[in-house]
């Protein structure tokens, strides 16, 4: 749950019948005015040339924020995008979603159940992107000290896509220090694509072509070569 495993996991499951029904329903008409606060659907953004193209996610560079791609160990496939500044980080993944309903309500309930099963504490809080799940799970630090792993789970339902973010570090509890990371999230553009996909399937990610061609960069850059994904929790 907290980003230490590199295996892709389905966010939730639907029966085959529900999946078929979701794919055959007519797509509702798009609102005339697109979203104004972000994250955005690619259809609502006319200009994307200043973004880093990662396939299903387009990321706008921010000064002082590093981009890290999380890879699946068995296949070396990109499965998540991490953005990290000096104090905080966020892990982002986009999934396909039904045309007729959002996923966050059900997913947030699953997160709450999982955390409480582990003896953790969950708070529902209102955040910049709507209702969030603030999770605290008992943990032991490297020095043997007892504390909690803390993370903010956010979910944004878009047109046929769902974006999940897990915020860690200082931004998990300090909203003032979270502003830069939240600004990064607000500028994310999701590219759903036209291919039929069952709900909750991870939308494909890829390395930027220019990064994939790099051999051995001498120093990290704000949007540098892929590295192991950032930790998204902090023991407190």
C-alpha positions in Angstrom: 0.0 0.0 0.0 2.8 2.4 0.9 4.9 2.1 -2.2 7.4 -0.5 -1.0 6.2 -3.3 -3.3 6.8 -2.9 -7.0 4.0 -5.2 -8.2 1.1 -3.8 -10.1 -2.1 -4.3 -8.2 -5.7 -3.8 -9.3 -7.4 -1.0 -7.4 -10.7 -2.9 -7.3 -12.4 -5.6 -9.2 -15.6 -5.8 -11.1 -17.4 -8.9 -12.4 -17.2 -9.7 -16.1 -20.7 -8.7 -16.5 -20.2 -5.3 -14.9 -17.1 -4.8 -17.0 -18.9 -5.5 -20.2 -21.8 -3.2 -19.3 -19.4 -0.4 -18.5 -17.7 -0.7 -21.9 -20.9 -0.8 -23.8 -22.7 2.1 -22.2 -22.8 5.3 -24.2 -20.4 7.9 -23.0 -22.1 10.9 -21.5 -21.7 14.2 -23.2 -18.7 16.3 -22.1 -19.4 19.5 -20.3 -18.9 22.6 -22.5 -16.5 24.1 -19.9 -13.6 21.9 -19.0 -12.1 21.6 -15.5 -10.3 24.7 -14.3 -8.4 23.4 -11.2 -6.6 20.2 -12.4 -5.6 17.5 -12.8 -6.8 17.7 -16.4 -8.0 15.5 -19.2 -5.9 15.9 -22.3 -8.9 17.0 -24.2 -9.2 20.0 -22.0 -5.6 21.2 -22.5 -4.7 22.7 -25.9 -1.0 23.1 -25.2 1.2 20.3 -23.8 4.6 20.9 -25.4 6.1 22.1 -22.1 5.2 18.8 -20.4 7.2 15.6 -20.0 5.4 12.8 -21.9 5.1 9.6 -19.9 2.4 8.0 -21.9 -0.9 8.1 -19.8 0.5 11.0 -17.7 1.9 14.3 -18.8 4.0 16.0 -16.1 4.8 19.7 -16.0 8.4 20.4 -14.7 8.7 22.4 -11.5 11.9 23.9 -10.2 13.2 21.9 -7.3 11.0 18.8 -8.0 12.5 15.6 -9.2 10.7 13.1 -11.4 11.3 9.4 -10.5 9.7 6.5 -12.3 8.8 3.4 -10.4 9.6 0.2 -12.2 8.2 -3.3 -11.8 11.1 -5.5 -10.9 10.1 -8.5 -12.9 9.5 -6.7 -16.2 11.2 -3.3 -15.8 7.9 -1.8 -16.8 7.0 1.7 -15.5 4.1 1.3 -13.1 4.1 4.7 -11.2 5.3 8.2 -11.4 6.9 9.8 -8.4 7.4 13.5 -7.8 9.7 14.6 -4.9 10.9 17.8 -3.5 13.2 18.3 -0.5 10.5 17.5 2.0 7.7 15.6 0.4 6.7 13.2 -2.4 3.7 11.9 -4.2 3.3 8.6 -6.1 0.8 8.9 -9.0 -1.0 6.2 -11.0 -3.8 6.5 -13.5 -6.4 3.8 -14.1 -9.2 3.2 -16.6 -12.7 3.9 -15.2 -16.3 3.3 -16.2 -18.0 5.9 -18.3 -20.9 6.2 -16.0 -19.4 6.5 -12.5 -16.3 7.3 -10.5 -14.1 4.9 -8.5 -12.9 7.0 -5.5 -15.8 6.3 -3.2 -15.2 2.5 -3.4 -11.4 2.7 -3.4 -11.3 5.0 -0.4 -13.4 2.6 1.5 -11.0 -0.3 0.7 -8.1 1.8 1.8 -9.8 2.6 5.1 -10.6 -1.1 5.7 -7.0 -2.2 4.9 -5.5 0.4 7.2 -7.7 -0.4 10.2 -7.1 -4.1 9.7 -3.4 -3.4 10.2 -4.2 -1.6 13.5 -3.9 1.8 11.9 -6.0 5.0 12.1 -7.9 6.6 9.3 -9.3 10.1 9.1 -11.4 11.5 6.3 -10.3 15.0 5.6 -11.3 17.6 3.1 -8.4 18.6 0.9 -7.5 20.6 -2.2 -8.8 17.7 -4.5 -11.8 16.7 -2.5 -12.1 14.2 0.3 -8.9 12.5 1.2 -7.9 9.5 3.4 -5.2 10.3 6.0 -3.7 7.0 7.1 -1.5 6.2 10.1 -0.1 2.7 10.3 2.0 1.5 13.3 5.6 1.0 12.3 9.1 0.6 13.7 11.9 2.9 12.5 15.4 1.8 11.5 16.7 2.7 15.0 14.0 0.6 16.6 11.8 3.5 17.6 8.1 3.1 17.5 5.9 5.4 15.4 3.5 5.5 12.5 3.8 5.5 8.7 1.8 8.5 7.5 0.3 9.0 4.1 -2.4 11.0 2.4 -4.4 9.1 -0.2 -6.2 11.3 -2.8 -8.4 10.2 -5.7 -9.6 12.2 -8.7 -12.3 10.8 -11.0 -12.0 12.0 -14.6 -13.7 11.1 -17.9 -13.1 7.4 -18.2 -10.0 7.6 -15.9 -9.1 7.7 -12.3 -6.0 9.2 -10.8 -4.7 8.0 -7.5 -2.0 9.9 -5.5 -0.3 8.9 -2.3 1.4 11.9 -0.6 4.2 11.3 1.9 6.8 13.2 3.9 6.1 16.5 5.5 3.2 17.1 3.1 1.3 14.3 4.7 0.5 16.4 7.7 1.6 20.0 6.9 -0.6 21.6 4.4 1.7 24.6 4.0 4.6 22.4 3.1 2.3 20.4 0.7 1.7 23.4 -1.6 4.4 22.6 -4.1 3.6 19.0 -4.4 -0.1 19.8 -4.7 0.7 22.3 -7.4 2.5 19.6 -9.3 -0.6 17.3 -9.0 -2.9 20.1 -10.2 -0.9 20.4 -13.4 -1.0 16.7 -14.3 -2.7 15.8 -17.6 -4.2 12.3 -18.0 -4.2 10.7 -21.4 -6.9 8.0 -21.3 -6.7 6.9 -25.0 -9.4 5.4 -27.1 -8.6 1.7 -26.5 -11.3 -0.3 -24.6 -10.1 -1.3 -21.2 -11.8 -2.8 -18.2 -12.2 -0.5 -15.2 -9.3 -0.3 -12.8 -6.7 -1.4 -15.3 -3.4 0.6 -15.0 -3.0 3.0 -17.9 0.3 2.4 -19.6 3.3 4.5 -18.7 6.6 4.9 -20.5 10.0 6.5 -20.1 10.5 9.7 -22.1 12.4 8.9 -25.2 15.2 11.3 -24.5 15.7 9.9 -21.0 15.7 6.3 -22.2 18.6 7.2 -24.6 20.7 8.6 -21.8 23.6 6.3 -20.8 25.0 7.6 -17.5 24.0 11.1 -16.5 26.6 12.8 -14.3 24.2 14.4 -12.0 20.4 14.3 -11.3 18.3 16.9 -13.0 14.8 18.2 -12.1 13.4 15.7 -14.7 16.3 13.3 -14.8 16.8 9.6 -15.4 14.4 7.1 -13.8 15.4 5.9 -10.4 13.9 3.7 -7.7 10.5 5.2 -6.8 10.5 7.5 -3.7 9.3 6.4 -0.3 5.8 7.8 0.1 5.5 7.5 3.9 7.3 8.9 6.9 7.7 7.3 10.3 6.6 9.7 13.0 
